[in-house]
């Protein structure tokens, strides 16, 4: 297609896209490259030794603590993703299929509002809700549902999953909603006219067509949650600490930027591998039953 | 479908539960953030007025948020314009690359910028280093909003202006800009809101001058300052609801101006 388009259109296109592209190059690609390079250097007290070494990676992969944190981050982010997407799907479905068109944007607006407001304070309030003398325990004890406060709610992986599922809800709802909106409604009628039940129509028509949105939702929730710092720090307790907390400690407290860089690179690699498996795996799963 | 509607309402309660608690504790005449409530008071709001450290942090955050919002929106206009108007090799890849900060964990953005700024250039951390990071993460959101504004623009209007003898710059200023203006306002407001609330990048890149979230983070460790933080949170929630409503009104006005049916949502 290149030969018929005018040369000047290409030039103008590049000229227009250049400022954001250069910005992203110098403030994203170059810094990420710097982290990669730094991860192969080492910290010698105050200075950085610039000889190539794999020592940081050896330490990061052999020390049980780092391995545990990395594995736990993937597990917590995975659990968060599953919970968030499962909870989000019915909402997206409800708004797309059962809300009258003129009220749809109001619903989407209502869903996105809590997401924009003070992240730190929201996470802190989950601590207030889930704590030993917290809102949930006092309410349930007041109602006589439980006799003693529940202690499994706060300062562990559960509380991190609950809080993150709350924080990332709109990220899961919006892509699924968009893909549901794109479904041609006459396809559903056709399926029903041809004798499929409502449930089978959902499974064989709606769900496969919504798959791109679901895959997008899974990735958009999983990738940032692996590296979340605030939630594990505030509500995670010792059993809910994740890799981002260790990266922060290496950089800002132990002043070991090279080891912190290696951990950051490993975290990004893990995220990339999981993201590839998810997008390829689910894509195949959906296309298979043809 | 009544079950689904009940579920939807239950889900909204889950989404709003933490925010609904904020004003309760902000007006509660007790230092402990727990039930039962103690009685009504304005004193935590009055306390906000007498905390100079907070005022400095708020001013820092406002400066950063305004600058980042303008920079991100200017860069976003370029990307959205290129996306809607021109075809060039590697377009999808280039635009995809610019959107990457949207899905990258923020700690990675913070750490990598810190490495470049502190370890390589040995630059001093300041409000400007935070602006650099915030512009980067606001840019994809600005592009997402501006893309729909530029996509809905009818190219024949611009062609008509050129045919009638306007210069390209005047065409952009007199025809394009007014049509995409609602998208620009919406992008500015959303970028401002994101920057104002962003913590982790600011945490890594702020020097001696903390931003508001960095200040809040430090205060969360002290039980005695929590009620004041609840009062601050209440104001922030009210403020961001106002900002978002304005952004939403502008977004809808933009859609109406372009003559497109509303499909909902910022993103």
Interface residues (C-beta under 8 A of the other chain):
Chain A: X1 X2 X5 X9 X10 X12 X13 X14 X16 X17 X18 X19 X20 X21 X23 X24 X27 X28 X29 X30 X31 X32 X34 X35 X38 X48 X87 X90 X91 X93 X94 X95 X98 X104 X105 X107 X108 X109 X110 X111 X112 X113 X114 X116 X117 X118 X119 X120 X121 X122 X124 X125 X126 X128 X129 X131 X133 X134 X135 X138 X139 X166 X169 X170 X174 X177 X178 X181 X219 X220 X223 X224 X226 X227 X228 X229 X230 X234 X244 X247 X248 X251 X252 X257 X260 X261 X264 X267 X268 X271
Chain B: X1 X4 X5 X7 X8 X11 X12 X14 X15 X16 X17 X18 X19 X21 X22 X25 X33 X34 X35 X36 X74 X75 X76 X78 X79 X81 X82 X83 X85 X86 X87 X88 X89 X91 X94 X95 X97 X98 X100 X101 X103 X104 X105 X106 X107 X108 X109 X111 X112 X113 X114 X115 X116 X119 X120 X132 X133 X135 X136 X139 X143 X193 X194 X197 X199 X200 X203 X204 X213 X216 X217 X220 X229 X230 X232 X233 X236 X237 X240 X241 X244 X248 X252 X262 X263 X264 X265 X266 X267
